């Protein structure tokens, strides 16, 4: 996630409770992050729109991706 944010000239905050809107993290950024995770793991991530709507903070993104990888 830090690399995706850094690619856009921003810095990932240390506080995982930071709201994604505060750092300008958009759905397109999430898509890029998901593709990077898929490339790194060699596995496709399967998720649905309702699950994505619950994501509001940096920690939510990290928890969401970690949960997908456990499935």
mmCIF file of the N, C-alpha and C atoms, coordinates in Angstrom:
data_MODEL
# 
_entry.id   MODEL 
# 
loop_
_atom_site.group_PDB 
_atom_site.id 
_atom_site.type_symbol 
_atom_site.label_atom_id 
_atom_site.label_alt_id 
_atom_site.label_comp_id 
_atom_site.label_asym_id 
_atom_site.label_entity_id 
_atom_site.label_seq_id 
_atom_site.pdbx_PDB_ins_code 
_atom_site.Cartn_x 
_atom_site.Cartn_y 
_atom_site.Cartn_z 
_atom_site.occupancy 
_atom_site.B_iso_or_equiv 
_atom_site.pdbx_formal_charge 
_atom_site.auth_seq_id 
_atom_site.auth_comp_id 
_atom_site.auth_asym_id 
_atom_site.auth_atom_id 
_atom_site.pdbx_PDB_model_num 
ATOM 1   N N  . UNK A 1 1  ? 0.833   -1.186  0.000  1.00 0.00 ? 1  UNK A N  1 
ATOM 2   C CA . UNK A 1 1  ? 0.000   0.000   0.000  1.00 0.00 ? 1  UNK A CA 1 
ATOM 3   C C  . UNK A 1 1  ? 0.876   1.246   0.000  1.00 0.00 ? 1  UNK A C  1 
ATOM 4   N N  . UNK A 1 2  ? 1.969   1.185   0.728  1.00 0.00 ? 2  UNK A N  1 
ATOM 5   C CA . UNK A 1 2  ? 2.860   2.345   0.782  1.00 0.00 ? 2  UNK A CA 1 
ATOM 6   C C  . UNK A 1 2  ? 3.391   2.694   -0.604 1.00 0.00 ? 2  UNK A C  1 
ATOM 7   N N  . UNK A 1 3  ? 3.712   1.678   -1.406 1.00 0.00 ? 3  UNK A N  1 
ATOM 8   C CA . UNK A 1 3  ? 4.240   1.935   -2.740 1.00 0.00 ? 3  UNK A CA 1 
ATOM 9   C C  . UNK A 1 3  ? 3.203   2.600   -3.636 1.00 0.00 ? 3  UNK A C  1 
ATOM 10  N N  . UNK A 1 4  ? 1.966   2.158   -3.572 1.00 0.00 ? 4  UNK A N  1 
ATOM 11  C CA . UNK A 1 4  ? 0.893   2.752   -4.379 1.00 0.00 ? 4  UNK A CA 1 
ATOM 12  C C  . UNK A 1 4  ? 0.724   4.221   -4.000 1.00 0.00 ? 4  UNK A C  1 
ATOM 13  N N  . UNK A 1 5  ? 0.711   4.500   -2.727 1.00 0.00 ? 5  UNK A N  1 
ATOM 14  C CA . UNK A 1 5  ? 0.559   5.875   -2.247 1.00 0.00 ? 5  UNK A CA 1 
ATOM 15  C C  . UNK A 1 5  ? 1.785   6.708   -2.640 1.00 0.00 ? 5  UNK A C  1 
ATOM 16  N N  . UNK A 1 6  ? 2.963   6.125   -2.477 1.00 0.00 ? 6  UNK A N  1 
ATOM 17  C CA . UNK A 1 6  ? 4.206   6.825   -2.804 1.00 0.00 ? 6  UNK A CA 1 
ATOM 18  C C  . UNK A 1 6  ? 4.289   7.153   -4.294 1.00 0.00 ? 6  UNK A C  1 
ATOM 19  N N  . UNK A 1 7  ? 3.778   6.266   -5.153 1.00 0.00 ? 7  UNK A N  1 
ATOM 20  C CA . UNK A 1 7  ? 3.795   6.502   -6.600 1.00 0.00 ? 7  UNK A CA 1 
ATOM 21  C C  . UNK A 1 7  ? 3.038   7.768   -6.987 1.00 0.00 ? 7  UNK A C  1 
ATOM 22  N N  . UNK A 1 8  ? 2.145   8.201   -6.127 1.00 0.00 ? 8  UNK A N  1 
ATOM 23  C CA . UNK A 1 8  ? 1.363   9.404   -6.406 1.00 0.00 ? 8  UNK A CA 1 
ATOM 24  C C  . UNK A 1 8  ? 1.867   10.606  -5.609 1.00 0.00 ? 8  UNK A C  1 
ATOM 25  N N  . UNK A 1 9  ? 3.074   10.474  -5.071 1.00 0.00 ? 9  UNK A N  1 
ATOM 26  C CA . UNK A 1 9  ? 3.689   11.590  -4.367 1.00 0.00 ? 9  UNK A CA 1 
ATOM 27  C C  . UNK A 1 9  ? 3.138   11.839  -2.978 1.00 0.00 ? 9  UNK A C  1 
ATOM 28  N N  . UNK A 1 10 ? 2.504   10.840  -2.412 1.00 0.00 ? 10 UNK A N  1 
ATOM 29  C CA . UNK A 1 10 ? 1.962   10.986  -1.059 1.00 0.00 ? 10 UNK A CA 1 
ATOM 30  C C  . UNK A 1 10 ? 2.700   10.045  -0.121 1.00 0.00 ? 10 UNK A C  1 
ATOM 31  N N  . UNK A 1 11 ? 2.436   10.182  1.153  1.00 0.00 ? 11 UNK A N  1 
ATOM 32  C CA . UNK A 1 11 ? 3.081   9.355   2.164  1.00 0.00 ? 11 UNK A CA 1 
ATOM 33  C C  . UNK A 1 11 ? 2.016   8.594   2.935  1.00 0.00 ? 11 UNK A C  1 
ATOM 34  N N  . UNK A 1 12 ? 2.257   7.308   3.123  1.00 0.00 ? 12 UNK A N  1 
ATOM 35  C CA . UNK A 1 12 ? 1.340   6.497   3.920  1.00 0.00 ? 12 UNK A CA 1 
ATOM 36  C C  . UNK A 1 12 ? 1.506   6.880   5.389  1.00 0.00 ? 12 UNK A C  1 
ATOM 37  N N  . UNK A 1 13 ? 0.436   7.242   6.065  1.00 0.00 ? 13 UNK A N  1 
ATOM 38  C CA . UNK A 1 13 ? 0.553   7.645   7.468  1.00 0.00 ? 13 UNK A CA 1 
ATOM 39  C C  . UNK A 1 13 ? 0.887   6.457   8.365  1.00 0.00 ? 13 UNK A C  1 
ATOM 40  N N  . UNK A 1 14 ? 1.482   6.745   9.502  1.00 0.00 ? 14 UNK A N  1 
ATOM 41  C CA . UNK A 1 14 ? 1.814   5.700   10.474 1.00 0.00 ? 14 UNK A CA 1 
ATOM 42  C C  . UNK A 1 14 ? 0.569   5.167   11.180 1.00 0.00 ? 14 UNK A C  1 
ATOM 43  N N  . UNK A 1 15 ? -0.455  5.973   11.255 1.00 0.00 ? 15 UNK A N  1 
ATOM 44  C CA . UNK A 1 15 ? -1.675  5.618   11.977 1.00 0.00 ? 15 UNK A CA 1 
ATOM 45  C C  . UNK A 1 15 ? -2.642  4.891   11.040 1.00 0.00 ? 15 UNK A C  1 
ATOM 46  N N  . UNK A 1 16 ? -2.874  3.606   11.306 1.00 0.00 ? 16 UNK A N  1 
ATOM 47  C CA . UNK A 1 16 ? -3.781  2.811   10.467 1.00 0.00 ? 16 UNK A CA 1 
ATOM 48  C C  . UNK A 1 16 ? -5.231  3.269   10.548 1.00 0.00 ? 16 UNK A C  1 
ATOM 49  N N  . UNK A 1 17 ? -5.552  4.121   11.515 1.00 0.00 ? 17 UNK A N  1 
ATOM 50  C CA . UNK A 1 17 ? -6.935  4.598   11.621 1.00 0.00 ? 17 UNK A CA 1 
ATOM 51  C C  . UNK A 1 17 ? -7.178  5.838   10.753 1.00 0.00 ? 17 UNK A C  1 
ATOM 52  N N  . UNK A 1 18 ? -6.168  6.255   9.991  1.00 0.00 ? 18 UNK A N  1 
ATOM 53  C CA . UNK A 1 18 ? -6.311  7.411   9.108  1.00 0.00 ? 18 UNK A CA 1 
ATOM 54  C C  . UNK A 1 18 ? -7.338  7.121   8.021  1.00 0.00 ? 18 UNK A C  1 
ATOM 55  N N  . UNK A 1 19 ? -8.254  8.050   7.823  1.00 0.00 ? 19 UNK A N  1 
ATOM 56  C CA . UNK A 1 19 ? -9.285  7.914   6.803  1.00 0.00 ? 19 UNK A CA 1 
ATOM 57  C C  . UNK A 1 19 ? -8.640  7.982   5.416  1.00 0.00 ? 19 UNK A C  1 
ATOM 58  N N  . UNK A 1 20 ? -9.082  7.120   4.529  1.00 0.00 ? 20 UNK A N  1 
ATOM 59  C CA . UNK A 1 20 ? -8.526  7.059   3.177  1.00 0.00 ? 20 UNK A CA 1 
ATOM 60  C C  . UNK A 1 20 ? -8.701  8.374   2.423  1.00 0.00 ? 20 UNK A C  1 
ATOM 61  N N  . UNK A 1 21 ? -9.778  9.084   2.695  1.00 0.00 ? 21 UNK A N  1 
ATOM 62  C CA . UNK A 1 21 ? -9.993  10.373  2.024  1.00 0.00 ? 21 UNK A CA 1 
ATOM 63  C C  . UNK A 1 21 ? -8.929  11.386  2.402  1.00 0.00 ? 21 UNK A C  1 
ATOM 64  N N  . UNK A 1 22 ? -8.391  11.275  3.615  1.00 0.00 ? 22 UNK A N  1 
ATOM 65  C CA . UNK A 1 22 ? -7.353  12.207  4.062  1.00 0.00 ? 22 UNK A CA 1 
ATOM 66  C C  . UNK A 1 22 ? -6.071  12.064  3.249  1.00 0.00 ? 22 UNK A C  1 
ATOM 67  N N  . UNK A 1 23 ? -5.808  10.862  2.746  1.00 0.00 ? 23 UNK A N  1 
ATOM 68  C CA . UNK A 1 23 ? -4.583  10.662  1.967  1.00 0.00 ? 23 UNK A CA 1 
ATOM 69  C C  . UNK A 1 23 ? -4.880  10.555  0.468  1.00 0.00 ? 23 UNK A C  1 
ATOM 70  N N  . UNK A 1 24 ? -6.137  10.761  0.086  1.00 0.00 ? 24 UNK A N  1 
ATOM 71  C CA . UNK A 1 24 ? -6.508  10.742  -1.324 1.00 0.00 ? 24 UNK A CA 1 
ATOM 72  C C  . UNK A 1 24 ? -6.488  9.361   -1.946 1.00 0.00 ? 24 UNK A C  1 
ATOM 73  N N  . UNK A 1 25 ? -6.678  8.322   -1.138 1.00 0.00 ? 25 UNK A N  1 
ATOM 74  C CA . UNK A 1 25 ? -6.683  6.942   -1.637 1.00 0.00 ? 25 UNK A CA 1 
ATOM 75  C C  . UNK A 1 25 ? -8.056  6.635   -2.213 1.00 0.00 ? 25 UNK A C  1 
ATOM 76  N N  . UNK A 1 26 ? -8.103  6.366   -3.525 1.00 0.00 ? 26 UNK A N  1 
ATOM 77  C CA . UNK A 1 26 ? -9.367  6.173   -4.233 1.00 0.00 ? 26 UNK A CA 1 
ATOM 78  C C  . UNK A 1 26 ? -9.550  4.723   -4.645 1.00 0.00 ? 26 UNK A C  1 
ATOM 79  N N  . UNK A 1 27 ? -10.684 4.433   -5.225 1.00 0.00 ? 27 UNK A N  1 
ATOM 80  C CA . UNK A 1 27 ? -10.965 3.060   -5.666 1.00 0.00 ? 27 UNK A CA 1 
ATOM 81  C C  . UNK A 1 27 ? -9.968  2.601   -6.723 1.00 0.00 ? 27 UNK A C  1 
ATOM 82  N N  . UNK A 1 28 ? -9.513  3.515   -7.558 1.00 0.00 ? 28 UNK A N  1 
ATOM 83  C CA . UNK A 1 28 ? -8.497  3.165   -8.553 1.00 0.00 ? 28 UNK A CA 1 
ATOM 84  C C  . UNK A 1 28 ? -7.198  2.748   -7.872 1.00 0.00 ? 28 UNK A C  1 
ATOM 85  N N  . UNK A 1 29 ? -6.853  3.416   -6.781 1.00 0.00 ? 29 UNK A N  1 
ATOM 86  C CA . UNK A 1 29 ? -5.662  3.049   -6.012 1.00 0.00 ? 29 UNK A CA 1 
ATOM 87  C C  . UNK A 1 29 ? -5.834  1.658   -5.408 1.00 0.00 ? 29 UNK A C  1 
ATOM 88  N N  . UNK A 1 30 ? -7.038  1.383   -4.926 1.00 0.00 ? 30 UNK A N  1 
ATOM 89  C CA . UNK A 1 30 ? -7.300  0.058   -4.359 1.00 0.00 ? 30 UNK A CA 1 
ATOM 90  C C  . UNK A 1 30 ? -7.148  -1.013  -5.438 1.00 0.00 ? 30 UNK A C  1 
ATOM 91  N N  . UNK A 1 31 ? -7.635  -0.727  -6.628 1.00 0.00 ? 31 UNK A N  1 
ATOM 92  C CA . UNK A 1 31 ? -7.504  -1.689  -7.734 1.00 0.00 ? 31 UNK A CA 1 
ATOM 93  C C  . UNK A 1 31 ? -6.041  -1.960  -8.045 1.00 0.00 ? 31 UNK A C  1 
ATOM 94  N N  . UNK A 1 32 ? -5.231  -0.909  -8.078 1.00 0.00 ? 32 UNK A N  1 
ATOM 95  C CA . UNK A 1 32 ? -3.802  -1.081  -8.323 1.00 0.00 ? 32 UNK A CA 1 
ATOM 96  C C  . UNK A 1 32 ? -3.166  -1.920  -7.218 1.00 0.00 ? 32 UNK A C  1 
ATOM 97  N N  . UNK A 1 33 ? -3.535  -1.649  -5.992 1.00 0.00 ? 33 UNK A N  1 
ATOM 98  C CA . UNK A 1 33 ? -3.005  -2.400  -4.863 1.00 0.00 ? 33 UNK A CA 1 
ATOM 99  C C  . UNK A 1 33 ? -3.398  -3.873  -4.960 1.00 0.00 ? 33 UNK A C  1 
ATOM 100 N N  . UNK A 1 34 ? -4.658  -4.137  -5.287 1.00 0.00 ? 34 UNK A N  1 
ATOM 101 C CA . UNK A 1 34 ? -5.124  -5.526  -5.420 1.00 0.00 ? 34 UNK A CA 1 
ATOM 102 C C  . UNK A 1 34 ? -4.345  -6.259  -6.506 1.00 0.00 ? 34 UNK A C  1 
ATOM 103 N N  . UNK A 1 35 ? -4.088  -5.594  -7.621 1.00 0.00 ? 35 UNK A N  1 
ATOM 104 C CA . UNK A 1 35 ? -3.304  -6.217  -8.696 1.00 0.00 ? 35 UNK A CA 1 
ATOM 105 C C  . UNK A 1 35 ? -1.878  -6.508  -8.250 1.00 0.00 ? 35 UNK A C  1 
ATOM 106 N N  . UNK A 1 36 ? -1.305  -5.617  -7.490 1.00 0.00 ? 36 UNK A N  1 
ATOM 107 C CA . UNK A 1 36 ? 0.053   -5.850  -6.973 1.00 0.00 ? 36 UNK A CA 1 
ATOM 108 C C  . UNK A 1 36 ? 0.080   -7.054  -6.036 1.00 0.00 ? 36 UNK A C  1 
ATOM 109 N N  . UNK A 1 37 ? -0.934  -7.164  -5.188 1.00 0.00 ? 37 UNK A N  1 
ATOM 110 C CA . UNK A 1 37 ? -1.016  -8.309  -4.269 1.00 0.00 ? 37 UNK A CA 1 
ATOM 111 C C  . UNK A 1 37 ? -1.174  -9.599  -5.073 1.00 0.00 ? 37 UNK A C  1 
ATOM 112 N N  . UNK A 1 38 ? -2.023  -9.572  -6.081 1.00 0.00 ? 38 UNK A N  1 
ATOM 113 C CA . UNK A 1 38 ? -2.208  -10.759 -6.923 1.00 0.00 ? 38 UNK A CA 1 
ATOM 114 C C  . UNK A 1 38 ? -0.898  -11.147 -7.607 1.00 0.00 ? 38 UNK A C  1 
ATOM 115 N N  . UNK A 1 39 ? -0.179  -10.175 -8.122 1.00 0.00 ? 39 UNK A N  1 
ATOM 116 C CA . UNK A 1 39 ? 1.107   -10.457 -8.765 1.00 0.00 ? 39 UNK A CA 1 
ATOM 117 C C  . UNK A 1 39 ? 2.099   -11.050 -7.781 1.00 0.00 ? 39 UNK A C  1 
ATOM 118 N N  . UNK A 1 40 ? 2.119   -10.509 -6.575 1.00 0.00 ? 40 UNK A N  1 
ATOM 119 C CA . UNK A 1 40 ? 3.076   -10.969 -5.563 1.00 0.00 ? 40 UNK A CA 1 
ATOM 120 C C  . UNK A 1 40 ? 2.760   -12.368 -5.050 1.00 0.00 ? 40 UNK A C  1 
ATOM 121 N N  . UNK A 1 41 ? 1.467   -12.677 -4.954 1.00 0.00 ? 41 UNK A N  1 
ATOM 122 C CA . UNK A 1 41 ? 1.070   -13.968 -4.386 1.00 0.00 ? 41 UNK A CA 1 
ATOM 123 C C  . UNK A 1 41 ? 0.801   -15.025 -5.454 1.00 0.00 ? 41 UNK A C  1 
ATOM 124 N N  . UNK A 1 42 ? 0.572   -14.587 -6.686 1.00 0.00 ? 42 UNK A N  1 
ATOM 125 C CA . UNK A 1 42 ? 0.236   -15.531 -7.744 1.00 0.00 ? 42 UNK A CA 1 
ATOM 126 C C  . UNK A 1 42 ? -1.179  -16.067 -7.645 1.00 0.00 ? 42 UNK A C  1 
ATOM 127 N N  . UNK A 1 43 ? -1.982  -15.444 -6.801 1.00 0.00 ? 43 UNK A N  1 
ATOM 128 C CA . UNK A 1 43 ? -3.370  -15.871 -6.619 1.00 0.00 ? 43 UNK A CA 1 
ATOM 129 C C  . UNK A 1 43 ? -4.321  -14.707 -6.881 1.00 0.00 ? 43 UNK A C  1 
ATOM 130 N N  . UNK A 1 44 ? -5.471  -15.051 -7.452 1.00 0.00 ? 44 UNK A N  1 
ATOM 131 C CA . UNK A 1 44 ? -6.483  -14.039 -7.729 1.00 0.00 ? 44 UNK A CA 1 
ATOM 132 C C  . UNK A 1 44 ? -7.254  -13.714 -6.460 1.00 0.00 ? 44 UNK A C  1 
ATOM 133 N N  . UNK A 1 45 ? -7.476  -12.433 -6.220 1.00 0.00 ? 45 UNK A N  1 
ATOM 134 C CA . UNK A 1 45 ? -8.280  -11.996 -5.081 1.00 0.00 ? 45 UNK A CA 1 
ATOM 135 C C  . UNK A 1 45 ? -9.726  -11.863 -5.540 1.00 0.00 ? 45 UNK A C  1 
ATOM 136 N N  . UNK A 1 46 ? -10.622 -12.474 -4.814 1.00 0.00 ? 46 UNK A N  1 
ATOM 137 C CA . UNK A 1 46 ? -12.043 -12.386 -5.148 1.00 0.00 ? 46 UNK A CA 1 
ATOM 138 C C  . UNK A 1 46 ? -12.758 -11.600 -4.060 1.00 0.00 ? 46 UNK A C  1 
ATOM 139 N N  . UNK A 1 47 ? -13.330 -10.481 -4.454 1.00 0.00 ? 47 UNK A N  1 
ATOM 140 C CA . UNK A 1 47 ? -14.056 -9.669  -3.484 1.00 0.00 ? 47 UNK A CA 1 
ATOM 141 C C  . UNK A 1 47 ? -15.258 -9.029  -4.162 1.00 0.00 ? 47 UNK A C  1 
ATOM 142 N N  . UNK A 1 48 ? -16.197 -8.590  -3.340 1.00 0.00 ? 48 UNK A N  1 
ATOM 143 C CA . UNK A 1 48 ? -17.432 -8.016  -3.873 1.00 0.00 ? 48 UNK A CA 1 
ATOM 144 C C  . UNK A 1 48 ? -17.576 -6.556  -3.446 1.00 0.00 ? 48 UNK A C  1 
ATOM 145 N N  . UNK A 1 49 ? -18.443 -5.860  -4.130 1.00 0.00 ? 49 UNK A N  1 
ATOM 146 C CA . UNK A 1 49 ? -18.656 -4.437  -3.863 1.00 0.00 ? 49 UNK A CA 1 
ATOM 147 C C  . UNK A 1 49 ? -19.108 -4.150  -2.432 1.00 0.00 ? 49 UNK A C  1 
ATOM 148 N N  . UNK A 1 50 ? -20.038 -4.934  -1.857 1.00 0.00 ? 50 UNK A N  1 
ATOM 149 C CA . UNK A 1 50 ? -20.438 -4.626  -0.474 1.00 0.00 ? 50 UNK A CA 1 
ATOM 150 C C  . UNK A 1 50 ? -19.265 -4.666  0.507  1.00 0.00 ? 50 UNK A C  1 
ATOM 151 N N  . UNK A 1 51 ? -18.344 -5.576  0.306  1.00 0.00 ? 51 UNK A N  1 
ATOM 152 C CA . UNK A 1 51 ? -17.172 -5.641  1.169  1.00 0.00 ? 51 UNK A CA 1 
ATOM 153 C C  . UNK A 1 51 ? -16.305 -4.407  1.044  1.00 0.00 ? 51 UNK A C  1 
ATOM 154 N N  . UNK A 1 52 ? -16.210 -3.893  -0.159 1.00 0.00 ? 52 UNK A N  1 
ATOM 155 C CA . UNK A 1 52 ? -15.391 -2.701  -0.395 1.00 0.00 ? 52 UNK A CA 1 
ATOM 156 C C  . UNK A 1 52 ? -15.998 -1.452  0.234  1.00 0.00 ? 52 UNK A C  1 
ATOM 157 N N  . UNK A 1 53 ? -17.301 -1.408  0.318  1.00 0.00 ? 53 UNK A N  1 
ATOM 158 C CA . UNK A 1 53 ? -17.973 -0.215  0.868  1.00 0.00 ? 53 UNK A CA 1 
ATOM 159 C C  . UNK A 1 53 ? -17.678 -0.009  2.344  1.00 0.00 ? 53 UNK A C  1 
ATOM 160 N N  . UNK A 1 54 ? -17.284 -1.080  3.025  1.00 0.00 ? 54 UNK A N  1 
ATOM 161 C CA . UNK A 1 54 ? -16.975 -0.976  4.457  1.00 0.00 ? 54 UNK A CA 1 
ATOM 162 C C  . UNK A 1 54 ? -15.580 -0.417  4.707  1.00 0.00 ? 54 UNK A C  1 
ATOM 163 N N  . UNK A 1 55 ? -14.785 -0.301  3.678  1.00 0.00 ? 55 UNK A N  1 
ATOM 164 C CA . UNK A 1 55 ? -13.401 0.142   3.833  1.00 0.00 ? 55 UNK A CA 1 
ATOM 165 C C  . UNK A 1 55 ? -13.344 1.665   3.908  1.00 0.00 ? 55 UNK A C  1 
ATOM 166 N N  . UNK A 1 56 ? -12.820 2.156   5.024  1.00 0.00 ? 56 UNK A N  1 
ATOM 167 C CA . UNK A 1 56 ? -12.761 3.602   5.216  1.00 0.00 ? 56 UNK A CA 1 
ATOM 168 C C  . UNK A 1 56 ? -11.396 4.088   5.678  1.00 0.00 ? 56 UNK A C  1 
ATOM 169 N N  . UNK A 1 57 ? -10.590 3.195   6.256  1.00 0.00 ? 57 UNK A N  1 
ATOM 170 C CA . UNK A 1 57 ? -9.297  3.603   6.808  1.00 0.00 ? 57 UNK A CA 1 
ATOM 171 C C  . UNK A 1 57 ? -8.161  2.779   6.201  1.00 0.00 ? 57 UNK A C  1 
ATOM 172 N N  . UNK A 1 58 ? -6.946  3.214   6.456  1.00 0.00 ? 58 UNK A N  1 
ATOM 173 C CA . UNK A 1 58 ? -5.764  2.473   6.016  1.00 0.00 ? 58 UNK A CA 1 
ATOM 174 C C  . UNK A 1 58 ? -5.804  1.061   6.595  1.00 0.00 ? 58 UNK A C  1 
ATOM 175 N N  . UNK A 1 59 ? -6.109  0.955   7.865  1.00 0.00 ? 59 UNK A N  1 
ATOM 176 C CA . UNK A 1 59 ? -6.192  -0.346  8.522  1.00 0.00 ? 59 UNK A CA 1 
ATOM 177 C C  . UNK A 1 59 ? -7.253  -1.247  7.898  1.00 0.00 ? 59 UNK A C  1 
ATOM 178 N N  . UNK A 1 60 ? -8.380  -0.663  7.485  1.00 0.00 ? 60 UNK A N  1 
ATOM 179 C CA . UNK A 1 60 ? -9.434  -1.441  6.830  1.00 0.00 ? 60 UNK A CA 1 
ATOM 180 C C  . UNK A 1 60 ? -8.915  -2.088  5.543  1.00 0.00 ? 60 UNK A C  1 
ATOM 181 N N  . UNK A 1 61 ? -8.136  -1.331  4.768  1.00 0.00 ? 61 UNK A N  1 
ATOM 182 C CA . UNK A 1 61 ? -7.573  -1.864  3.522  1.00 0.00 ? 61 UNK A CA 1 
ATOM 183 C C  . UNK A 1 61 ? -6.653  -3.031  3.833  1.00 0.00 ? 61 UNK A C  1 
ATOM 184 N N  . UNK A 1 62 ? -5.752  -2.837  4.781  1.00 0.00 ? 62 UNK A N  1 
ATOM 185 C CA . UNK A 1 62 ? -4.788  -3.875  5.118  1.00 0.00 ? 62 UNK A CA 1 
ATOM 186 C C  . UNK A 1 62 ? -5.479  -5.119  5.674  1.00 0.00 ? 62 UNK A C  1 
ATOM 187 N N  . UNK A 1 63 ? -6.469  -4.925  6.538  1.00 0.00 ? 63 UNK A N  1 
ATOM 188 C CA . UNK A 1 63 ? -7.221  -6.057  7.095  1.00 0.00 ? 63 UNK A CA 1 
ATOM 189 C C  . UNK A 1 63 ? -7.994  -6.789  6.006  1.00 0.00 ? 63 UNK A C  1 
ATOM 190 N N  . UNK A 1 64 ? -8.610  -6.033  5.106  1.00 0.00 ? 64 UNK A N  1 
ATOM 191 C CA . UNK A 1 64 ? -9.400  -6.609  4.010  1.00 0.00 ? 64 UNK A CA 1 
ATOM 192 C C  . UNK A 1 64 ? -8.519  -7.487  3.125  1.00 0.00 ? 64 UNK A C  1 
ATOM 193 N N  . UNK A 1 65 ? -7.355  -6.982  2.737  1.00 0.00 ? 65 UNK A N  1 
ATOM 194 C CA . UNK A 1 65 ? -6.454  -7.750  1.885  1.00 0.00 ? 65 UNK A CA 1 
ATOM 195 C C  . UNK A 1 65 ? -5.900  -8.971  2.614  1.00 0.00 ? 65 UNK A C  1 
ATOM 196 N N  . UNK A 1 66 ? -5.597  -8.823  3.880  1.00 0.00 ? 66 UNK A N  1 
ATOM 197 C CA . UNK A 1 66 ? -5.098  -9.963  4.668  1.00 0.00 ? 66 UNK A CA 1 
ATOM 198 C C  . UNK A 1 66 ? -6.172  -11.051 4.738  1.00 0.00 ? 66 UNK A C  1 
ATOM 199 N N  . UNK A 1 67 ? -7.412  -10.657 4.947  1.00 0.00 ? 67 UNK A N  1 
ATOM 200 C CA . UNK A 1 67 ? -8.514  -11.638 5.012  1.00 0.00 ? 67 UNK A CA 1 
ATOM 201 C C  . UNK A 1 67 ? -8.690  -12.349 3.682  1.00 0.00 ? 67 UNK A C  1 
ATOM 202 N N  . UNK A 1 68 ? -8.602  -11.621 2.582  1.00 0.00 ? 68 UNK A N  1 
ATOM 203 C CA . UNK A 1 68 ? -8.721  -12.242 1.261  1.00 0.00 ? 68 UNK A CA 1 
ATOM 204 C C  . UNK A 1 68 ? -7.623  -13.260 1.025  1.00 0.00 ? 68 UNK A C  1 
ATOM 205 N N  . UNK A 1 69 ? -6.448  -12.976 1.498  1.00 0.00 ? 69 UNK A N  1 
ATOM 206 C CA . UNK A 1 69 ? -5.338  -13.889 1.291  1.00 0.00 ? 69 UNK A CA 1 
ATOM 207 C C  . UNK A 1 69 ? -5.487  -15.156 2.111  1.00 0.00 ? 69 UNK A C  1 
ATOM 208 N N  . UNK A 1 70 ? -6.215  -15.093 3.233  1.00 0.00 ? 70 UNK A N  1 
ATOM 209 C CA . UNK A 1 70 ? -6.438  -16.276 4.077  1.00 0.00 ? 70 UNK A CA 1 
ATOM 210 C C  . UNK A 1 70 ? -7.483  -17.206 3.494  1.00 0.00 ? 70 UNK A C  1 
ATOM 211 N N  . UNK A 1 71 ? -8.302  -16.694 2.593  1.00 0.00 ? 71 UNK A N  1 
ATOM 212 C CA . UNK A 1 71 ? -9.403  -17.499 2.048  1.00 0.00 ? 71 UNK A CA 1 
ATOM 213 C C  . UNK A 1 71 ? -8.915  -18.508 1.044  1.00 0.00 ? 71 UNK A C  1 
# 
